[in-house]
Structures are given as structure tokens and as C-alpha cells.
Amino acid sequence: MNIAIAGAGLAGRVLALNLLQSGEHTITFFEKDSKEGVSAAGFTAAGMLAPYAELETAESVIFELGKRSIELWPALLKEIGLFDGYQQKGTVITAHPQDMGELEHFIGMLQRKVDAAQSIETLDKTQIGALEPDLAMHQKGFFIPEEGVVDAQRFMAFSVNYFDRMEHVTFREYTPVERLEPKKVYTKEGVETFDWVFDTRGLGAKEHFKELRGVRGEVLWVEANDIDISRPTRLMHPRYKLYVVPRGNGCEGIDLEYCADCKLSQTTGYKRYLIGATEIESEDTSPISVRSSMELLSALYTLHPNFGEARVVNSETNCRPAFKDNLPRIENEEGLTRINGLYRHGYLLSPAIVEKALNEGIRRVQ
Ligand SMILES: Cc1cc2nc3c(=O)[nH]c(=O)nc-3n(C[C@H](O)[C@H](O)[C@H](O)COP(=O)(O)OP(=O)(O)OC[C@H]3O[C@@H](n4cnc5c(N)ncnc54)[C@H](O)[C@@H]3O)c2cc1C
């Protein structure tokens, strides 16, 4: 089939990787910006695969789809040659003694929502130190063994390299799609016809999904040379929740041409961490505010004082595409499939949502 994908962000890329598996399709991406995807929410994301921790605000369907995505991610990443861009070593969650009641309440709520959350382990100071020696100052915490993380920025970069090598893939950069119909893509150059069209424009699909909204998220990147944390770590706090995601010590494996936009310094010997993320009901994508920076950084400093000497090397802001119920949506008709509303769960959900969308749509008619 001759297939068009409108929007080469996270969902569009995961979709293309799935479609290419059969070796039967040619794919044309229509992307309003560059093919590197630096304006996609998928480029800003932490990439955490946290079906348990997300249960606080999510429905159990997110949990089930998330667990399925965790099964699917390793093969997708292997396909694009990103062998070290996936980790499933679990998540550590801790809190300061005065906030421990809130953390215990949070874990209890997860355990009431799904039986599988009984696998969450309580950690004392010694057990925290055994998992993450640099966090041994914390008296108590919890460990969610099955959670993981995708290196989101390297997924975006490696997938571009992969698509560039595929003779069946064409990238139409800087080509905004104005409107989609079954089998038809409208751009300012006119209308083009395909056997099937996919709409993965995220927030850019408001022309069709009137109730779609953006939820602003801000992240900071820091580099530190005297603290070593190996797993995604969350700090429960009454006013703002923090996560710290280790990102290795540089842009190993990324062609610097693709990395130039992330503005990260190439300092060696430092460990790099992504700190996130705010969640603000706004579609403003202007740079991170002073307030958000102070909240994220003060929480980071209380996670470990050695972060006080870390260097802030980057900040990113983007908007998560969400519907009112914050649940993902698939719309299927013959010749047109739309996937949207991935909200704060794009990495957690996209492999499973894409699998579901293909089974309900194009694969059913083939
Ligand atoms: C700060 C932050 C942290 C996050 N952390 C996580 C996390 O840890 N775990 C997780 O699971 N999720 C996370 N997410 C959520 C995740 O990034 C999103 O759910 C996901 O990126 C949405 O995927 P998408 O493909 O629908 O949209 P996007 O990734 O935004 O891609 C949409 C693409 O469509 C293009 N486009 C838009 N309009 C048009 C048009 N008219 N024509 C052509 N192209 C168009 C855009 O340029 C873009 O490339 C985070 C998001 C943010 C902002």
C-alpha cells in the first residue's frame, strides 16, 4: 500500500516502524517542521514507561496498554539500532520524612487500583542504598520493579537515521497538512491521493479534533559530576512532583548534526539528567518560567544536595496533546486512521495504541 503519515512526531514514527515490518508498504511522511522532530512533544519528553506511577491520575486502560508497550519497545528500538536507549531497571520513589504520609497514601492508592501493584516493594534506608548508593540518605522509599524508560531524544534521532536509509520512506519536511480525508492529503501545494492516510499530528490536528487541548510541560537538563543515579527516581512532594531521569554522559551514538538543536554541552565525565516535569493547563510553549525552574531545581536539590553544583545545560517546553478525559483516541474509517490524545503517556502508550489502531483499521481491510 502507498501510505501517508501526517505528523512525524512520536506516534507517526512508531506507526511507520510497525508498517515497515511487513516490507509491503511505501510511506510518505508529511511534517510541518524538520524531520529531526525537534518541535514534537516526543522530542521534549522524558520517555518514562511508568504504568504504575501514572495510575495516580490515569485509568486502568492506560496501565494495560502501558504494560503491552513495555513488551513492544525493545524490538522497535533494536530495529533502528538503538541498543542502549531502553532501560527496565525499575523506578525508585522517595519522599522527605514530613511528606512520607503522602507517599504511602499514593502507593496505597496504586495498590487499590490494580492487583499487580502489590509487586511494589517498600525500601528502608539500607535497601535504597543497595539499589542507588547515592540516595542512601533517604530513610524510606518504594521500588516499582517493572517500570522502564526510553531515551526519547535518541529515539527521535535514531529513527530519522533509520528512515533515511529506507528506500520505501519519503520525508516531506516543512510541509504542513491543512486537512485530511480518507485516502487524501491536502497541503498548500494541492491534494495527493494514497491507499491509506494516518493522522498523527498531535496538537496540530485541532482542525479535526476541536476539543483537543495542549498541556504545557517544562523540563530542565542538568549535568553533574558528583552524583550518580542509575534509575528514574521520583520525589513525592505536596506541591510539586519531581522526576529525575538519567541520560548517560552525552550524546553517544548521535550524529552531532542531529544533536545541534538540543544545545547540550559536550562536557565529558559528567552525568546528564533530565528533570521534569511541570503540568500546566496552557498551550504556551514559551521558555520555562522562573517559578517552574525554582520549583524543579529546589526539589532536585532536596533529592540530593550534590545537585547544588550541577550545571543547568538545557531547558525545553512543549505541550502534550490531550482530550477532556486525558485518554488516547483512535478513529478508524476506510482509508483514514487518526491517533491522538496521548497526553503525558505517549511513550508509555504509542506502541500498544499503534498496534490496536492497525488491527482495527488497515490490517482488517487488507
Ligand atoms: C515535558 C514533557 C514530558 C513528557 N514525558 C513523557 C514521559 O516521560 N513518558 C511518556 O509516555 N510521555 C511523555 N510525554 C508525552 C509525550 O511526549 C506525548 O504524549 C507524545 O509526544 C504525543 O505524541 P504525538 O505523536 O501525538 O505528538 P507529537 O510528538 O507532538 O508529534 C506531532 C507531530 O506532528 C507534526 N505536525 C503538527 N501539525 C502538523 C501539520 N499540520 N502537518 C504536518 N505535521 C504536523 C508536529 O510538528 C510533530 O512533529 C511528555 C511530554 C512532555 C511535553
The ligand as a MOL file (V3000), in Angstrom:
LIG
                    3D

  0  0  0     0  0            999 V3000
M  V30 BEGIN CTAB
M  V30 COUNTS 53 58 0 0 0
M  V30 BEGIN ATOM
M  V30 1 C 7.5880 17.8040 29.1260 0
M  V30 2 C 7.0080 16.5050 28.6270 0
M  V30 3 C 7.3940 15.3120 29.2120 0
M  V30 4 C 6.8450 14.1040 28.7740 0
M  V30 5 N 7.2710 12.9480 29.3550 0
M  V30 6 C 6.7140 11.7750 28.9730 0
M  V30 7 C 7.1210 10.5630 29.5850 0
M  V30 8 O 8.0250 10.5410 30.4470 0
M  V30 9 N 6.5170 9.4060 29.2020 0
M  V30 10 C 5.5380 9.3880 28.2440 0
M  V30 11 O 5.0000 8.3080 27.9670 0
M  V30 12 N 5.1470 10.5280 27.6410 0
M  V30 13 C 5.6990 11.7090 27.9820 0
M  V30 14 N 5.3040 12.8690 27.3790 0
M  V30 15 C 4.1790 12.8280 26.4350 0
M  V30 16 C 4.5760 12.5370 25.0040 0
M  V30 17 O 5.6630 13.3240 24.6250 0
M  V30 18 C 3.3650 12.8230 24.1000 0
M  V30 19 O 2.2540 12.0840 24.5730 0
M  V30 20 C 3.6430 12.4090 22.6570 0
M  V30 21 O 4.7870 13.0660 22.1610 0
M  V30 22 C 2.4630 12.7050 21.7500 0
M  V30 23 O 2.7830 12.1080 20.5020 0
M  V30 24 P 2.1800 12.6290 19.1480 0
M  V30 25 O 2.8940 11.9160 18.0550 0
M  V30 26 O 0.7010 12.5870 19.2090 0
M  V30 27 O 2.5670 14.1910 19.1200 0
M  V30 28 P 3.9950 14.8260 18.8320 0
M  V30 29 O 5.0830 14.0020 19.3970 0
M  V30 30 O 3.8880 16.2590 19.2680 0
M  V30 31 O 4.1220 14.7930 17.2350 0
M  V30 32 C 3.2460 15.5190 16.3880 0
M  V30 33 C 4.0000 15.8230 15.0890 0
M  V30 34 O 3.0890 16.3300 14.1300 0
M  V30 35 C 3.6660 17.4670 13.4880 0
M  V30 36 N 2.5620 18.2990 12.9770 0
M  V30 37 C 1.6960 19.0460 13.7000 0
M  V30 38 N 0.8170 19.6650 12.8790 0
M  V30 39 C 1.1240 19.2810 11.6330 0
M  V30 40 C 0.5680 19.5620 10.3540 0
M  V30 41 N -0.4800 20.3540 10.2140 0
M  V30 42 N 1.1310 18.9830 9.2660 0
M  V30 43 C 2.2200 18.1570 9.3810 0
M  V30 44 N 2.7920 17.8660 10.5690 0
M  V30 45 C 2.2400 18.4080 11.6800 0
M  V30 46 C 4.4720 18.1280 14.5950 0
M  V30 47 O 5.4520 19.0090 14.0640 0
M  V30 48 C 5.0680 16.9070 15.2840 0
M  V30 49 O 6.2760 16.5040 14.6670 0
M  V30 50 C 5.8650 14.0950 27.7450 0
M  V30 51 C 5.5140 15.2880 27.1170 0
M  V30 52 C 6.0740 16.4870 27.5570 0
M  V30 53 C 5.6910 17.7700 26.8640 0
M  V30 END ATOM
M  V30 BEGIN BOND
M  V30 1 1 1 2
M  V30 2 1 2 3
M  V30 3 2 2 52
M  V30 4 2 3 4
M  V30 5 1 4 5
M  V30 6 1 4 50
M  V30 7 2 5 6
M  V30 8 1 6 7
M  V30 9 1 6 13
M  V30 10 2 7 8
M  V30 11 1 7 9
M  V30 12 1 9 10
M  V30 13 2 10 11
M  V30 14 1 10 12
M  V30 15 2 12 13
M  V30 16 1 13 14
M  V30 17 1 14 15
M  V30 18 1 14 50
M  V30 19 1 15 16
M  V30 20 1 16 17
M  V30 21 1 16 18
M  V30 22 1 18 19
M  V30 23 1 18 20
M  V30 24 1 20 21
M  V30 25 1 20 22
M  V30 26 1 22 23
M  V30 27 1 23 24
M  V30 28 2 24 25
M  V30 29 1 24 26
M  V30 30 1 24 27
M  V30 31 1 27 28
M  V30 32 2 28 29
M  V30 33 1 28 30
M  V30 34 1 28 31
M  V30 35 1 31 32
M  V30 36 1 32 33
M  V30 37 1 33 34
M  V30 38 1 33 48
M  V30 39 1 34 35
M  V30 40 1 35 36
M  V30 41 1 35 46
M  V30 42 1 36 37
M  V30 43 1 36 45
M  V30 44 2 37 38
M  V30 45 1 38 39
M  V30 46 1 39 40
M  V30 47 2 39 45
M  V30 48 1 40 41
M  V30 49 2 40 42
M  V30 50 1 42 43
M  V30 51 2 43 44
M  V30 52 1 44 45
M  V30 53 1 46 47
M  V30 54 1 46 48
M  V30 55 1 48 49
M  V30 56 2 50 51
M  V30 57 1 51 52
M  V30 58 1 52 53
M  V30 END BOND
M  V30 END CTAB
M  END
